[in-house]
Each structure stands twice: as C-alpha cells, then as structure tokens.
Amino acid sequence: MNTLLTRLRGSIWIITLLIGLVAPFSLADAQACTSSWSKSGYKSYSQIKREVRARLGNARIVRVELCGSGASAYFRVIALTGGDGSATRRELRISAR
C-alpha cells in the first residue's frame, strides 16, 4: 500500500511539474499577437480583407491580429460567416508577407 501511494505521489508531482512547464508556453503564444502593426513588410488591412473574401465570401471581419515575427509571422483573423441570426465564427490564419 505504501509503495502504491509513493508511486502515485511521484506521478502526480511529475504531472504537476509538466503542466507548470507547458502552461507559460501556451500563454506566450496567446500574448504574442497584437492588433496593431506597421505596414513595413506586412500586408495591409485591404490585402487581408481581399484574402478573407476569397476564402469565405462576404464574411464580416471581427478581429485581425499579427502573430509571431519574421518569416513565421501570420495574421489571425476572426470572421463571421452566414447571416440572418445564424452566423458562424471562423478563424483564419493568413501569412503576413
């Protein structure tokens, strides 16, 4: 019985440690986006709007955020499709350059 409790405590400790190590990375991803950016090297809002229209048709853009930096930068776009009270939330990932 004591060895089982000891093993469970060790397992719980390891799981807690892993959660503690992984959680900041997921928060960092969420915080790595901004809703404002300079136009140097990145697409303009008009270009993003055209890409959203090409993918989703006449969707309403709710939010645009620039995420990441350098070659891995992308725009996260939240848009609503459909209408008449049955709008569907869609999230798109569009390259920033």
C-alpha positions in Angstrom: 0.0 0.0 0.0 2.8 2.4 0.9 4.6 1.7 -2.4 1.5 2.4 -4.4 1.0 5.8 -2.6 4.6 6.6 -3.1 4.3 5.9 -6.8 1.1 7.9 -7.1 2.7 10.9 -5.3 5.7 10.7 -7.7 3.4 10.6 -10.7 1.3 13.5 -9.5 4.4 15.5 -8.9 5.7 14.8 -12.4 2.4 15.7 -14.0 2.2 18.9 -12.0 5.7 19.8 -13.0 5.0 19.2 -16.7 1.8 21.3 -16.5 3.8 24.1 -14.9 6.4 24.0 -17.6 4.0 23.8 -20.5 1.5 26.5 -19.4 3.7 29.5 -19.9 4.4 28.5 -23.5 0.7 28.4 -24.3 0.2 31.8 -22.6 3.2 33.1 -24.6 1.5 32.1 -27.8 -1.6 33.9 -26.9 0.3 37.0 -25.9 2.5 37.0 -29.0 -0.3 38.6 -31.1 -1.1 42.3 -31.5 -4.0 44.1 -33.2 -1.7 46.9 -34.5 1.3 46.7 -36.8 3.3 48.9 -39.0 2.9 48.4 -42.8 6.6 47.9 -43.3 6.9 44.4 -44.7 3.4 43.2 -43.7 0.2 43.0 -45.6 -2.3 45.9 -45.3 -5.8 45.5 -44.0 -7.1 45.8 -47.5 -5.0 42.9 -48.6 -6.2 40.8 -45.7 -9.8 41.7 -46.4 -9.4 40.5 -50.0 -7.9 37.2 -48.9 -10.8 36.7 -46.4 -13.3 37.5 -49.1 -11.6 35.0 -51.5 -11.8 32.3 -48.8 -15.1 33.0 -47.1 -17.1 35.2 -49.5 -18.9 38.1 -47.9 -17.8 37.5 -44.3 -17.7 40.1 -41.6 -14.2 40.6 -40.1 -14.4 40.9 -36.3 -10.7 40.9 -35.4 -7.3 40.9 -37.0 -4.1 40.3 -35.1 -0.5 40.0 -36.2 1.1 37.0 -34.5 4.8 36.0 -34.4 7.6 37.7 -36.2 10.0 37.3 -39.1 9.4 34.6 -41.6 6.9 32.8 -39.3 4.6 35.9 -38.8 1.0 35.4 -39.7 -2.4 37.2 -39.2 -5.0 35.6 -37.1 -8.4 36.7 -38.5 -11.7 36.1 -36.7 -14.7 36.5 -39.1 -18.4 35.8 -39.0 -20.0 34.0 -42.0 -23.6 33.5 -42.7 -26.3 35.8 -41.6 -30.0 36.1 -40.5 -29.1 35.2 -36.9 -27.1 32.1 -37.8 -23.6 33.5 -38.1 -20.7 31.1 -37.7 -17.4 32.2 -36.1 -14.4 31.3 -38.3 -10.7 31.7 -37.5 -8.3 32.1 -40.4 -4.5 32.1 -40.5 -3.1 34.3 -43.3 0.6 34.7 -44.0 1.8 38.2 -43.0 4.0 38.8 -46.0 
